[in-house]
């Protein structure tokens, strides 16, 4: 880890207060925590080691759960013949304006332009049509970790970038029920579980309205989080594709009766955008706050000064903590000011700092600082491992509880569209969907609002769009 | 796993004998082991779950060793302004003919064409120039896992594809010695170690001649393997970049004396091509043979027939084996012929098959089949875990020894260029480099031969090109 020049040259907090200017605060955190910066091509992003370290932990949490569904990872080409995209009418209409097109390769103009995948339904389904022959081949469950490109006119680091990293799952099932069950299983057991138990972000789940549905899907399910400015962020989606792509790409199988039938499909994805959500849900005026499962460094042992006693005690502590399986960093950069280094780790959101200095040591203790509460407590040296275990154990739960109570404080049940328009400006308005409908949705759009998702009054998922659903209305990223 | 149609429909071995037609044999293994197939755009490749599972294991072995060097992962944009490539003259000359160019994005023609990274020196070094300010920032050690595109006119799955997956490391050091030491450390402790201990592929290491050097490097170090047809395959390279890119991208730091100095750099990469090497080194007439550390399934427990006794015994065995931490698959597809399924797992190279059938069971045993030797032995049920442990424990060592003795049998010390030309047609010729030189290299090229690497007579690495080095001469992929 290197210290940025601004931090090294001294001065107060380099971060704009969250309440003063939320978008500016966000940029400051991303920059000063050294998570990412803009690439040379508009909308592209360099993910620096701290940001990428978080992504690796998220990937591994998601990947484990994806594999537990029975899906296997694979990799499909990034370059797709333009004609493939045209095979599903709604799909090409949705993605055309965002495409990057390769017209030149290997020193000559290409006969047919190639698009860089904006998502891989078309190319993957062209292979599924070869691989799926019999009901024995189903369900076919494939996941891909990849980069995709969607031209972005108003980019923001992590949230909307021209190139981003994601996973995209693609499946084929023998029946509509199986496909729907799988789409919902991913939503609940891969996405919601990772977001809530790993990222400590409480999410609302529900289906998208027709207006917000994925281009080519029959039904889109979504996880929506409320950010620290009470705006919504779509964190992950799981689509029922019906037989739309199966028909466009001729994915047919012989069923148990020996008849040819089109497959039923799903697709689902989560991207580096989730890191943006993590920042905006948990960050505070002092920077990022990381739940321990997503912290590249969980505990930093800071030498206050470099003398033999301090070094030896700090190294011993670091070793003891590593032995417990935690990700530990020893910060012995005593040529840099202690305050500067503390601010650095605070901005980066490391959950626990252990300060080891001569005065503490002479009293047989270290100082334990919890980032999320900004609390400090002296801990006797023999009790450090236990104190760290206790502290680490409660971070995620407390962050999640805080985010949840913020969301609840900014969510209101309303009975009219007019009220939804008003309340939606400063939080989520929950309004009966029958009072909104497609026309009401247009009205909301004119006011800068969208329907984030539809679900039962108790938050439950419902497939039936004619059931008494409520719409979660709010501003969004 | 699904069974390919050819296999399901019966018939003999679907694989061309290795000795009859090596390239055809290779294609057959890739295809029938369901590792990869051609994408719709010439030269692109779909990596299917079996191939990708091997890649995931390779990635994790490499990544662990890369992180042990102190390097951190990060991610840089795939789209690079064309002008960046022109900054290092030799680099752009080397890569220009292979570039894919994006000229259209977001619905309009771009003002400046963008290239899809063929490698990331240019874009990464443009950021290093911002990040490196002081000797405190050094060494800067970054690695990236990514896809790259190099237009390929004569593609072959895994070996040469227009798009491939790889890792590329990029570092900056304060001195030439540090940079060289790091390049060699990666060569030996990341690459050679992974190739030899994980992939069981013996490699020769040495430096490339000027002719074969990476475009923009001062010196290229390489790991070269001998394939089953006695041709060479370059499996990984580590480059000393000197100050070439530091000058082109203005990467300067204030040294301990407070003076500005250009950084010294390295870059190094290993790609999905290594999977091609794995196939060509270990494969036999019956398909792939996998060392256990790279086997997505290490042990398959095969139910010969579906009855209650067989199922219960097979499930118990599978559970016992999983408890040891091995990757185990239970094959209960008894509606498919047992022979077909065995051939399937054999082609895929699964190291151990455990056959569980009623006759074996009645005698209290199972049959253990070792793929790499094609040996079968009965094992009493209570001894299965130990027998599997013993069998798994010797596979890699035996595969490596076999490959090494093949290489030795196809390597000859010679004393003249003429002899090198002759011997190089059927193996590696080791000839004193002073007898070859740049002119001899041209002569070799006319005979379809290349100098794979230069090293000491005992195989040791030597920086000094005027030392009495020997050239390893052979045909190559």
HADDOCK unambig.tbl for C-alpha pairs under 7 A between the chains (distance, minus, plus):
assign (segid A and resid 2 and name CA) (segid B and resid 137 and name CA) 6.10 0.50 0.50
assign (segid A and resid 39 and name CA) (segid B and resid 77 and name CA) 6.47 0.50 0.50
assign (segid A and resid 41 and name CA) (segid B and resid 81 and name CA) 6.89 0.50 0.50
assign (segid A and resid 44 and name CA) (segid B and resid 77 and name CA) 6.00 0.50 0.50
assign (segid A and resid 45 and name CA) (segid B and resid 76 and name CA) 6.82 0.50 0.50
assign (segid A and resid 45 and name CA) (segid B and resid 77 and name CA) 6.03 0.50 0.50
assign (segid A and resid 46 and name CA) (segid B and resid 75 and name CA) 5.80 0.50 0.50
assign (segid A and resid 46 and name CA) (segid B and resid 76 and name CA) 4.62 0.50 0.50
assign (segid A and resid 46 and name CA) (segid B and resid 77 and name CA) 6.10 0.50 0.50
assign (segid A and resid 47 and name CA) (segid B and resid 74 and name CA) 5.69 0.50 0.50
assign (segid A and resid 47 and name CA) (segid B and resid 75 and name CA) 4.95 0.50 0.50
assign (segid A and resid 47 and name CA) (segid B and resid 76 and name CA) 6.39 0.50 0.50
assign (segid A and resid 48 and name CA) (segid B and resid 74 and name CA) 5.14 0.50 0.50
assign (segid A and resid 48 and name CA) (segid B and resid 75 and name CA) 6.67 0.50 0.50
assign (segid A and resid 49 and name CA) (segid B and resid 72 and name CA) 5.93 0.50 0.50
assign (segid A and resid 49 and name CA) (segid B and resid 73 and name CA) 5.70 0.50 0.50
assign (segid A and resid 49 and name CA) (segid B and resid 74 and name CA) 4.85 0.50 0.50
assign (segid A and resid 52 and name CA) (segid B and resid 73 and name CA) 6.58 0.50 0.50
assign (segid A and resid 52 and name CA) (segid B and resid 74 and name CA) 5.36 0.50 0.50
assign (segid A and resid 72 and name CA) (segid B and resid 49 and name CA) 5.92 0.50 0.50
assign (segid A and resid 73 and name CA) (segid B and resid 49 and name CA) 5.71 0.50 0.50
assign (segid A and resid 73 and name CA) (segid B and resid 52 and name CA) 6.59 0.50 0.50
assign (segid A and resid 74 and name CA) (segid B and resid 47 and name CA) 5.68 0.50 0.50
assign (segid A and resid 74 and name CA) (segid B and resid 48 and name CA) 5.15 0.50 0.50
assign (segid A and resid 74 and name CA) (segid B and resid 49 and name CA) 4.87 0.50 0.50
assign (segid A and resid 74 and name CA) (segid B and resid 52 and name CA) 5.37 0.50 0.50
assign (segid A and resid 75 and name CA) (segid B and resid 46 and name CA) 5.81 0.50 0.50
assign (segid A and resid 75 and name CA) (segid B and resid 47 and name CA) 4.96 0.50 0.50
assign (segid A and resid 75 and name CA) (segid B and resid 48 and name CA) 6.69 0.50 0.50
assign (segid A and resid 76 and name CA) (segid B and resid 45 and name CA) 6.82 0.50 0.50
assign (segid A and resid 76 and name CA) (segid B and resid 46 and name CA) 4.61 0.50 0.50
assign (segid A and resid 76 and name CA) (segid B and resid 47 and name CA) 6.40 0.50 0.50
assign (segid A and resid 77 and name CA) (segid B and resid 39 and name CA) 6.46 0.50 0.50
assign (segid A and resid 77 and name CA) (segid B and resid 44 and name CA) 5.97 0.50 0.50
assign (segid A and resid 77 and name CA) (segid B and resid 45 and name CA) 6.01 0.50 0.50
assign (segid A and resid 77 and name CA) (segid B and resid 46 and name CA) 6.10 0.50 0.50
assign (segid A and resid 81 and name CA) (segid B and resid 41 and name CA) 6.88 0.50 0.50
assign (segid A and resid 97 and name CA) (segid B and resid 106 and name CA) 5.29 0.50 0.50
assign (segid A and resid 97 and name CA) (segid B and resid 107 and name CA) 5.20 0.50 0.50
assign (segid A and resid 98 and name CA) (segid B and resid 106 and name CA) 4.59 0.50 0.50
assign (segid A and resid 98 and name CA) (segid B and resid 107 and name CA) 6.82 0.50 0.50
assign (segid A and resid 99 and name CA) (segid B and resid 105 and name CA) 5.81 0.50 0.50
assign (segid A and resid 99 and name CA) (segid B and resid 106 and name CA) 5.51 0.50 0.50
assign (segid A and resid 100 and name CA) (segid B and resid 102 and name CA) 6.69 0.50 0.50
assign (segid A and resid 100 and name CA) (segid B and resid 104 and name CA) 5.85 0.50 0.50
assign (segid A and resid 100 and name CA) (segid B and resid 105 and name CA) 4.25 0.50 0.50
assign (segid A and resid 100 and name CA) (segid B and resid 106 and name CA) 6.39 0.50 0.50
assign (segid A and resid 101 and name CA) (segid B and resid 102 and name CA) 5.45 0.50 0.50
assign (segid A and resid 101 and name CA) (segid B and resid 103 and name CA) 6.47 0.50 0.50
assign (segid A and resid 101 and name CA) (segid B and resid 104 and name CA) 5.14 0.50 0.50
assign (segid A and resid 101 and name CA) (segid B and resid 105 and name CA) 6.13 0.50 0.50
assign (segid A and resid 102 and name CA) (segid B and resid 100 and name CA) 6.69 0.50 0.50
assign (segid A and resid 102 and name CA) (segid B and resid 101 and name CA) 5.44 0.50 0.50
assign (segid A and resid 102 and name CA) (segid B and resid 102 and name CA) 4.18 0.50 0.50
assign (segid A and resid 102 and name CA) (segid B and resid 103 and name CA) 6.24 0.50 0.50
assign (segid A and resid 103 and name CA) (segid B and resid 101 and name CA) 6.48 0.50 0.50
assign (segid A and resid 103 and name CA) (segid B and resid 102 and name CA) 6.26 0.50 0.50
assign (segid A and resid 103 and name CA) (segid B and resid 103 and name CA) 6.41 0.50 0.50
assign (segid A and resid 104 and name CA) (segid B and resid 100 and name CA) 5.84 0.50 0.50
assign (segid A and resid 104 and name CA) (segid B and resid 101 and name CA) 5.13 0.50 0.50
assign (segid A and resid 105 and name CA) (segid B and resid 99 and name CA) 5.78 0.50 0.50
assign (segid A and resid 105 and name CA) (segid B and resid 100 and name CA) 4.24 0.50 0.50
assign (segid A and resid 105 and name CA) (segid B and resid 101 and name CA) 6.13 0.50 0.50
assign (segid A and resid 105 and name CA) (segid B and resid 151 and name CA) 6.31 0.50 0.50
assign (segid A and resid 106 and name CA) (segid B and resid 97 and name CA) 5.28 0.50 0.50
assign (segid A and resid 106 and name CA) (segid B and resid 98 and name CA) 4.59 0.50 0.50
assign (segid A and resid 106 and name CA) (segid B and resid 99 and name CA) 5.50 0.50 0.50
assign (segid A and resid 106 and name CA) (segid B and resid 100 and name CA) 6.39 0.50 0.50
assign (segid A and resid 106 and name CA) (segid B and resid 151 and name CA) 4.90 0.50 0.50
assign (segid A and resid 107 and name CA) (segid B and resid 97 and name CA) 5.20 0.50 0.50
assign (segid A and resid 107 and name CA) (segid B and resid 98 and name CA) 6.82 0.50 0.50
assign (segid A and resid 137 and name CA) (segid B and resid 2 and name CA) 6.13 0.50 0.50
assign (segid A and resid 151 and name CA) (segid B and resid 105 and name CA) 6.33 0.50 0.50
assign (segid A and resid 151 and name CA) (segid B and resid 106 and name CA) 4.91 0.50 0.50
